[in-house]
Amino acid sequence: MSFTTTDDETRLIAPHTLVFTSMRWHVRAYCEKNGDYRDFVLSRFRGEPELMDDVSEHTREADVA
């Protein structure tokens, strides 16, 4: 879900780092939908994650930001 829509949306992400910004936790991850690295606010996640055993090519080293 985003601020521009109220619909729930499933995302496939490859997380690599947890970040705390004195107010909330974020996960830095590659987003398959957008095709780049994004920050996701953990408190906005809903339900149980579906974990995959695959190793992603989208690593922290590939994240230039």
PyMOL commands that place a pseudoatom at each C-alpha (Angstrom):
pseudoatom trace, name=CA, resn=MET, resi=1, chain=A, elem=C, hetatm=0, pos=[0.000, 0.000, 0.000]
pseudoatom trace, name=CA, resn=SER, resi=2, chain=A, elem=C, hetatm=0, pos=[1.273, 3.494, -0.686]
pseudoatom trace, name=CA, resn=PHE, resi=3, chain=A, elem=C, hetatm=0, pos=[0.083, 6.980, 0.141]
pseudoatom trace, name=CA, resn=THR, resi=4, chain=A, elem=C, hetatm=0, pos=[-1.411, 7.285, -3.343]
pseudoatom trace, name=CA, resn=THR, resi=5, chain=A, elem=C, hetatm=0, pos=[-3.511, 4.112, -3.204]
pseudoatom trace, name=CA, resn=THR, resi=6, chain=A, elem=C, hetatm=0, pos=[-5.454, 2.209, -0.573]
pseudoatom trace, name=CA, resn=ASP, resi=7, chain=A, elem=C, hetatm=0, pos=[-5.158, -1.168, -2.310]
pseudoatom trace, name=CA, resn=ASP, resi=8, chain=A, elem=C, hetatm=0, pos=[-2.977, -3.858, -0.776]
pseudoatom trace, name=CA, resn=GLU, resi=9, chain=A, elem=C, hetatm=0, pos=[-0.184, -4.850, -3.084]
pseudoatom trace, name=CA, resn=THR, resi=10, chain=A, elem=C, hetatm=0, pos=[2.195, -7.796, -3.061]
pseudoatom trace, name=CA, resn=ARG, resi=11, chain=A, elem=C, hetatm=0, pos=[5.835, -6.939, -3.710]
pseudoatom trace, name=CA, resn=LEU, resi=12, chain=A, elem=C, hetatm=0, pos=[8.781, -9.173, -4.425]
pseudoatom trace, name=CA, resn=ILE, resi=13, chain=A, elem=C, hetatm=0, pos=[11.812, -7.602, -2.752]
pseudoatom trace, name=CA, resn=ALA, resi=14, chain=A, elem=C, hetatm=0, pos=[15.404, -8.664, -2.071]
pseudoatom trace, name=CA, resn=PRO, resi=15, chain=A, elem=C, hetatm=0, pos=[16.311, -6.992, 1.254]
pseudoatom trace, name=CA, resn=HIS, resi=16, chain=A, elem=C, hetatm=0, pos=[19.916, -6.322, 2.230]
pseudoatom trace, name=CA, resn=THR, resi=17, chain=A, elem=C, hetatm=0, pos=[20.000, -3.805, 5.109]
pseudoatom trace, name=CA, resn=LEU, resi=18, chain=A, elem=C, hetatm=0, pos=[17.884, -2.700, 8.086]
pseudoatom trace, name=CA, resn=VAL, resi=19, chain=A, elem=C, hetatm=0, pos=[18.045, 1.013, 8.889]
pseudoatom trace, name=CA, resn=PHE, resi=20, chain=A, elem=C, hetatm=0, pos=[16.771, 2.887, 11.968]
pseudoatom trace, name=CA, resn=THR, resi=21, chain=A, elem=C, hetatm=0, pos=[16.146, 6.624, 11.490]
pseudoatom trace, name=CA, resn=SER, resi=22, chain=A, elem=C, hetatm=0, pos=[15.442, 7.644, 15.123]
pseudoatom trace, name=CA, resn=MET, resi=23, chain=A, elem=C, hetatm=0, pos=[11.719, 7.455, 14.326]
pseudoatom trace, name=CA, resn=ARG, resi=24, chain=A, elem=C, hetatm=0, pos=[11.163, 4.148, 12.534]
pseudoatom trace, name=CA, resn=TRP, resi=25, chain=A, elem=C, hetatm=0, pos=[12.730, 1.102, 10.954]
pseudoatom trace, name=CA, resn=HIS, resi=26, chain=A, elem=C, hetatm=0, pos=[13.234, 0.727, 7.203]
pseudoatom trace, name=CA, resn=VAL, resi=27, chain=A, elem=C, hetatm=0, pos=[14.493, -2.118, 5.073]
pseudoatom trace, name=CA, resn=ARG, resi=28, chain=A, elem=C, hetatm=0, pos=[16.639, -1.315, 2.042]
pseudoatom trace, name=CA, resn=ALA, resi=29, chain=A, elem=C, hetatm=0, pos=[15.781, -3.736, -0.727]
pseudoatom trace, name=CA, resn=TYR, resi=30, chain=A, elem=C, hetatm=0, pos=[15.719, -4.298, -4.459]
pseudoatom trace, name=CA, resn=CYS, resi=31, chain=A, elem=C, hetatm=0, pos=[12.109, -4.009, -5.689]
pseudoatom trace, name=CA, resn=GLU, resi=32, chain=A, elem=C, hetatm=0, pos=[11.229, -6.266, -8.629]
pseudoatom trace, name=CA, resn=LYS, resi=33, chain=A, elem=C, hetatm=0, pos=[8.199, -4.107, -9.532]
pseudoatom trace, name=CA, resn=ASN, resi=34, chain=A, elem=C, hetatm=0, pos=[10.189, -0.877, -9.890]
pseudoatom trace, name=CA, resn=GLY, resi=35, chain=A, elem=C, hetatm=0, pos=[13.449, -2.461, -11.010]
pseudoatom trace, name=CA, resn=ASP, resi=36, chain=A, elem=C, hetatm=0, pos=[15.608, -0.560, -8.528]
pseudoatom trace, name=CA, resn=TYR, resi=37, chain=A, elem=C, hetatm=0, pos=[16.564, -0.258, -4.865]
pseudoatom trace, name=CA, resn=ARG, resi=38, chain=A, elem=C, hetatm=0, pos=[14.045, 1.352, -2.512]
pseudoatom trace, name=CA, resn=ASP, resi=39, chain=A, elem=C, hetatm=0, pos=[13.475, 1.971, 1.191]
pseudoatom trace, name=CA, resn=PHE, resi=40, chain=A, elem=C, hetatm=0, pos=[10.446, 0.251, 2.718]
pseudoatom trace, name=CA, resn=VAL, resi=41, chain=A, elem=C, hetatm=0, pos=[8.988, 1.229, 6.113]
pseudoatom trace, name=CA, resn=LEU, resi=42, chain=A, elem=C, hetatm=0, pos=[8.676, -1.943, 8.181]
pseudoatom trace, name=CA, resn=SER, resi=43, chain=A, elem=C, hetatm=0, pos=[5.558, -0.808, 10.065]
pseudoatom trace, name=CA, resn=ARG, resi=44, chain=A, elem=C, hetatm=0, pos=[3.677, -0.751, 6.747]
pseudoatom trace, name=CA, resn=PHE, resi=45, chain=A, elem=C, hetatm=0, pos=[4.240, -4.467, 6.090]
pseudoatom trace, name=CA, resn=ARG, resi=46, chain=A, elem=C, hetatm=0, pos=[1.146, -6.606, 6.670]
pseudoatom trace, name=CA, resn=GLY, resi=47, chain=A, elem=C, hetatm=0, pos=[0.647, -10.349, 7.044]
pseudoatom trace, name=CA, resn=GLU, resi=48, chain=A, elem=C, hetatm=0, pos=[3.256, -13.081, 6.946]
pseudoatom trace, name=CA, resn=PRO, resi=49, chain=A, elem=C, hetatm=0, pos=[6.128, -12.799, 4.474]
pseudoatom trace, name=CA, resn=GLU, resi=50, chain=A, elem=C, hetatm=0, pos=[6.601, -15.577, 1.969]
pseudoatom trace, name=CA, resn=LEU, resi=51, chain=A, elem=C, hetatm=0, pos=[10.308, -16.379, 2.112]
pseudoatom trace, name=CA, resn=MET, resi=52, chain=A, elem=C, hetatm=0, pos=[12.190, -17.833, -0.831]
pseudoatom trace, name=CA, resn=ASP, resi=53, chain=A, elem=C, hetatm=0, pos=[15.403, -19.880, -0.701]
pseudoatom trace, name=CA, resn=ASP, resi=54, chain=A, elem=C, hetatm=0, pos=[16.785, -18.289, -3.864]
pseudoatom trace, name=CA, resn=VAL, resi=55, chain=A, elem=C, hetatm=0, pos=[19.949, -16.205, -3.711]
pseudoatom trace, name=CA, resn=SER, resi=56, chain=A, elem=C, hetatm=0, pos=[19.430, -12.781, -5.256]
pseudoatom trace, name=CA, resn=GLU, resi=57, chain=A, elem=C, hetatm=0, pos=[21.871, -11.085, -7.598]
pseudoatom trace, name=CA, resn=HIS, resi=58, chain=A, elem=C, hetatm=0, pos=[20.643, -7.757, -6.175]
pseudoatom trace, name=CA, resn=THR, resi=59, chain=A, elem=C, hetatm=0, pos=[23.073, -7.323, -3.278]
pseudoatom trace, name=CA, resn=ARG, resi=60, chain=A, elem=C, hetatm=0, pos=[24.122, -4.411, -1.097]
pseudoatom trace, name=CA, resn=GLU, resi=61, chain=A, elem=C, hetatm=0, pos=[27.250, -4.029, -3.221]
pseudoatom trace, name=CA, resn=ALA, resi=62, chain=A, elem=C, hetatm=0, pos=[25.102, -3.472, -6.327]
pseudoatom trace, name=CA, resn=ASP, resi=63, chain=A, elem=C, hetatm=0, pos=[23.085, -0.714, -4.569]
pseudoatom trace, name=CA, resn=VAL, resi=64, chain=A, elem=C, hetatm=0, pos=[24.860, 2.512, -5.554]
pseudoatom trace, name=CA, resn=ALA, resi=65, chain=A, elem=C, hetatm=0, pos=[22.660, 4.693, -3.318]
for i in range(1, 65): cmd.bond("trace and resi %d" % i, "trace and resi %d" % (i + 1))
show_as sticks, trace
zoom trace
